[in-house]
Amino acid sequence: MVVLTSFSAKLLARPEADNPAVLERIALGKRRVQSVLDRDIVAGQRTLEQKISDQGPEGQRVDPHLLGLAIMDLLETNRLRRLDRGGGKWFTNPATSDAKVDAKLEQLLPLHAAIRDSFSNLVGDALELVCYKALDQVYARQPRFAYLGSFDLAAPKNAEGRYVKLQPPKFIGPHKTIKEADFLQFGHDAGPLCIECKNYREWLYPHDGLLKELIIKATDLNATPVLIHRRIHYTTITNFLEPAGIIAHESYYQYYPASHADLAKSVNNARLLGFTDVTAVEEPKARTVKFFADILPTISSRMAETWNRNKTVLRRYAEDEINLAQLYSAIGSRAGGKWREL
């Protein structure tokens, strides 16, 4: 049983505190954060999410939004210390000595710097390259599934080490957009697909703005949207994407360029950043190949029918004319009429 006095007033004022089961998960998150930091000394929030949300024994994983509340509560009750170093936020247990913290940060800060800023472009390209190769494999076997958007792998890389990307056009027939899809795929009975690839560490939640961007692109082009993302929270899938008609695939990996295999090995290290899902390859993993080759052709018509039924109200949501709760009710989401912000 959860003891309410173990939580801060700030947490207890939140709507999540009304649910004892949710408080149990937050309490578990607090224990696991302190356990990880007892062993690892210092960690950033993305590392804590990897070790507690993505990994862990059955029943011991805590979703990122609840883990964030656990971290907040530990800070509020002075059972966690936050450090702002090297452009990042780091956490350590209060009793940990400054000498240990500084020694660990000497290892972590160079890695943190190496994967920030311009490297994010290379990471974005890495997933797009994998999806391009998966699309090309499908096209080679079934030419009806033609696509637009590709990489010129024979051309020299630019000064940042990026392959030359040949972007798809910003129009399909009479339909135009000022935005840019990553890929367009054709050959499906229900019409073209607008494919977006996001190689982020963060899990995707329903309120994320990238969903609005995708909706706008897809409605502009009169195409059914497809989203490829590393991890998508189950509420995003069941409450939003499926009832909206937005096709989604979790890659489960964060792809790095093959040229950065040494960096990938370092960030994989469980005693450093601990991003064990990072893989420095330029070929799609089997689950992503299966998605493009087998799953997508099977579900595209059903999802496109749902999308076409909902796209007008989805566009209104994307343009901030209605809120997420109103959208859920309009698209027949199981969260309709009872949704609250996570």
C-alpha positions in Angstrom: 0.0 0.0 0.0 1.3 3.5 -0.9 1.8 5.9 2.0 0.7 9.3 0.9 3.1 11.1 3.3 6.0 9.7 1.2 4.9 12.0 -1.6 5.3 15.8 -2.0 2.4 18.2 -1.9 3.2 19.1 -5.5 2.7 15.6 -6.6 -0.4 15.0 -4.5 -1.9 18.1 -6.1 -1.7 16.5 -9.6 -4.7 14.5 -11.0 -2.5 11.3 -11.2 -2.5 11.2 -7.4 -6.2 10.3 -7.5 -5.4 6.9 -8.8 -3.7 4.5 -6.2 -2.4 2.2 -9.0 -0.6 5.2 -10.6 0.9 6.2 -7.3 2.2 2.7 -6.9 4.0 3.0 -10.3 5.4 6.4 -9.3 6.6 5.0 -6.0 8.2 2.1 -7.9 9.9 4.6 -10.3 11.3 6.5 -7.3 12.8 3.3 -5.9 14.3 2.3 -9.2 15.8 5.8 -9.8 17.6 5.7 -6.5 18.7 2.1 -7.2 20.1 3.0 -10.6 21.9 6.0 -9.2 23.4 4.0 -6.3 25.1 1.9 -8.9 25.8 4.4 -11.7 26.4 7.5 -9.6 25.1 10.0 -12.2 22.6 9.7 -15.0 20.5 11.9 -17.3 16.7 11.5 -17.7 17.1 9.6 -21.1 19.4 7.1 -19.4 17.0 6.6 -16.6 14.2 6.1 -19.1 16.3 3.5 -20.9 17.0 1.6 -17.8 13.6 1.9 -16.1 11.1 2.4 -18.9 12.6 0.4 -21.8 14.3 -2.2 -19.7 14.0 -4.1 -16.5 12.3 -7.2 -15.0 8.6 -8.0 -15.8 6.4 -5.7 -13.8 9.2 -3.3 -12.9 9.1 -1.0 -15.9 7.7 2.5 -15.3 6.4 4.5 -18.3 8.4 7.7 -19.0 5.6 10.1 -18.0 5.3 8.5 -14.6 9.1 8.3 -14.3 9.2 12.0 -14.9 6.8 12.5 -12.0 8.9 10.2 -9.8 12.0 12.3 -10.6 10.0 15.5 -9.8 8.8 14.1 -6.5 12.3 13.0 -5.5 13.6 16.5 -6.1 10.7 18.0 -4.2 11.4 15.9 -1.2 15.2 16.4 -1.4 15.9 12.8 -2.1 17.5 13.6 -5.4 20.0 16.2 -6.6 20.0 17.8 -10.0 23.1 19.2 -11.7 23.2 21.4 -14.8 26.4 20.6 -16.6 27.5 20.6 -20.3 24.1 21.7 -21.5 22.4 18.8 -19.9 20.5 17.9 -16.7 22.0 15.2 -14.6 20.7 13.5 -11.4 22.5 11.9 -8.5 21.5 10.7 -5.0 22.1 13.4 -2.3 24.6 11.3 -0.3 26.9 10.7 -3.3 30.2 12.6 -2.9 31.1 15.5 -5.2 34.4 13.7 -6.1 32.5 10.6 -7.4 30.0 12.8 -9.3 32.7 14.9 -10.9 34.7 11.7 -11.9 31.6 10.2 -13.5 30.7 13.4 -15.3 34.2 13.5 -16.8 33.2 10.3 -18.6 29.6 11.3 -19.5 30.0 14.9 -20.7 32.1 14.2 -23.8 29.6 11.5 -24.9 26.7 13.8 -24.3 28.4 16.5 -26.3 29.2 14.0 -29.2 25.5 13.2 -29.7 24.1 16.7 -29.5 23.5 19.5 -32.0 24.7 18.7 -35.5 24.9 14.9 -34.8 21.1 14.9 -34.6 21.0 15.5 -38.3 23.1 12.3 -38.9 20.8 10.4 -36.5 17.7 11.6 -38.4 19.3 10.5 -41.7 20.2 7.1 -40.3 16.6 6.1 -39.8 15.5 7.6 -43.1 18.3 5.6 -44.8 17.1 2.4 -43.2 13.5 3.1 -44.3 14.7 4.0 -47.8 16.4 0.6 -48.1 13.3 -1.1 -46.8 11.1 0.7 -49.4 13.6 -0.1 -52.1 13.5 -3.8 -51.2 9.7 -3.8 -51.5 9.8 -2.0 -54.8 12.4 -4.5 -56.2 10.0 -7.4 -55.5 6.7 -5.6 -56.2 7.2 -2.6 -58.7 3.6 -1.5 -58.1 4.9 0.0 -54.8 6.9 2.8 -56.3 8.2 5.5 -54.0 9.7 9.0 -54.0 12.5 10.1 -51.7 15.9 8.5 -51.8 19.6 8.8 -51.0 22.4 9.0 -53.6 24.7 6.6 -52.0 27.2 6.9 -54.8 27.7 10.6 -54.3 30.3 12.0 -51.9 29.0 12.9 -48.4 28.8 16.5 -47.5 31.0 18.4 -45.0 28.9 17.1 -42.1 29.2 13.5 -43.3 25.6 13.3 -44.6 24.5 11.3 -47.7 22.9 13.4 -50.4 19.1 13.1 -49.9 16.8 13.4 -52.9 13.6 14.7 -51.3 10.1 13.8 -52.6 8.1 16.5 -54.3 5.8 18.7 -52.3 2.8 17.8 -54.4 0.8 14.8 -55.6 -1.3 15.7 -58.6 -3.2 18.9 -57.6 -2.5 18.5 -53.9 0.4 20.7 -52.6 2.1 21.3 -49.3 4.8 23.7 -48.0 6.1 21.0 -45.7 8.2 18.1 -46.7 7.5 14.4 -46.3 10.4 12.0 -45.8 9.0 9.5 -48.4 5.9 9.0 -50.5 4.8 5.5 -51.5 2.3 4.5 -54.2 0.6 1.4 -55.4 -1.8 0.9 -52.5 -5.4 0.5 -53.5 -6.4 3.3 -51.1 -4.0 5.8 -52.5 -0.5 7.2 -51.7 1.2 7.1 -48.3 3.0 10.0 -46.6 5.8 8.5 -44.6 7.5 10.3 -41.7 10.6 8.9 -39.9 11.6 10.1 -36.4 14.7 8.6 -34.8 14.2 10.2 -31.3 15.1 8.8 -27.9 11.9 10.1 -26.3 8.8 8.0 -26.4 6.0 9.5 -28.5 3.0 10.7 -26.5 -0.4 11.9 -27.9 0.3 15.6 -27.2 3.6 15.7 -29.2 3.6 18.4 -31.9 5.1 16.1 -34.5 1.7 14.4 -34.9 0.2 17.7 -35.9 2.9 18.3 -38.4 2.3 14.8 -39.9 -1.4 15.4 -40.1 -0.9 18.7 -41.9 1.5 17.1 -44.5 -0.8 14.2 -45.1 -4.0 16.2 -45.5 -2.3 18.7 -47.7 -1.2 15.8 -50.0 -4.4 13.8 -49.7 -2.3 10.9 -48.6 -2.6 8.4 -45.7 0.1 9.1 -43.0 2.6 6.6 -41.8 4.9 7.2 -38.8 8.1 5.4 -38.0 9.3 6.1 -34.5 11.6 4.4 -32.0 9.1 4.0 -29.2 5.4 5.0 -29.1 3.5 4.9 -25.8 0.6 2.6 -25.9 -1.9 5.4 -25.2 -0.7 7.1 -28.4 -1.4 4.0 -30.4 -4.7 2.9 -28.8 -6.2 6.3 -28.0 -5.0 8.4 -31.0 -3.2 6.7 -33.9 -5.4 3.6 -34.5 -8.8 5.4 -34.2 -7.5 8.3 -36.3 -6.3 6.1 -39.1 -2.6 7.0 -38.8 -0.4 4.0 -39.5 2.6 3.6 -37.1 5.6 1.4 -36.6 8.0 1.2 -33.7 11.5 0.6 -34.8 12.7 -0.4 -31.3 16.2 0.8 -32.2 17.9 4.2 -32.5 19.9 4.0 -35.6 23.3 5.7 -35.9 25.4 6.0 -39.1 27.6 3.0 -39.7 30.6 5.5 -39.7 30.0 6.1 -36.0 30.2 2.6 -34.8 32.7 3.5 -32.1 30.4 6.2 -30.7 27.5 3.7 -30.8 29.6 1.2 -28.8 30.4 3.9 -26.2 26.7 5.0 -25.7 25.7 1.3 -25.5 27.9 0.9 -22.5 25.6 0.2 -19.5 27.8 2.1 -17.1 27.9 5.2 -19.3 24.8 6.5 -21.2 23.4 3.0 -21.4 21.5 3.4 -24.7 21.6 -0.3 -25.4 19.2 0.0 -28.3 21.6 2.2 -30.4 22.8 0.4 -33.5 25.3 1.7 -36.1 24.1 0.0 -39.2 22.7 1.1 -42.5 20.4 -1.9 -43.2 16.9 -2.2 -41.7 16.3 -4.7 -38.9 14.0 -7.6 -39.6 10.9 -6.1 -37.9 11.1 -3.0 -40.1 11.6 -5.0 -43.2 8.5 -7.0 -42.3 6.5 -3.9 -41.6 7.1 -2.4 -45.1 7.0 -5.7 -47.0 4.1 -7.6 -45.3 2.2 -5.5 -42.7 1.8 -2.2 -44.5 0.2 -3.6 -47.7 -2.2 -5.6 -45.6 -3.4 -2.7 -43.3 -3.2 0.3 -45.6 -6.7 0.1 -47.0 -8.4 -0.4 -43.7 -6.4 2.5 -42.1 -6.9 4.7 -45.1 -10.7 4.3 -44.8 -10.5 5.4 -41.1 -8.1 8.3 -42.0 -10.4 9.6 -44.7 -13.4 9.5 -42.4 -11.5 11.5 -39.7 -9.1 13.7 -41.7 -11.3 16.9 -41.5 -11.5 16.9 -37.7 -7.8 15.8 -37.5 -6.9 18.9 -39.5 -8.9 21.0 -37.2 -6.9 19.6 -34.3 -3.6 20.1 -36.1 -4.5 23.8 -36.6 -5.4 24.1 -32.9 -9.1 24.7 -33.5 -10.0 21.9 -31.1 -8.1 20.2 -28.3 -7.1 16.6 -27.8 -10.1 15.7 -25.6 -12.4 17.0 -28.3 -10.5 15.1 -31.0 -10.8 11.9 -29.1 -14.5 12.2 -28.8 -14.8 13.1 -32.5 -12.8 10.1 -33.8 -14.4 7.6 -31.5 -11.4 7.0 -29.3 -11.9 4.8 -26.3 -10.5 7.8 -24.3 -13.2 10.1 -25.7 -15.0 12.0 -22.9 -12.7 10.9 -20.2 -9.2 12.0 -21.4 -6.9 13.9 -19.2 -3.3 15.2 -19.8 -0.6 12.7 -19.0 
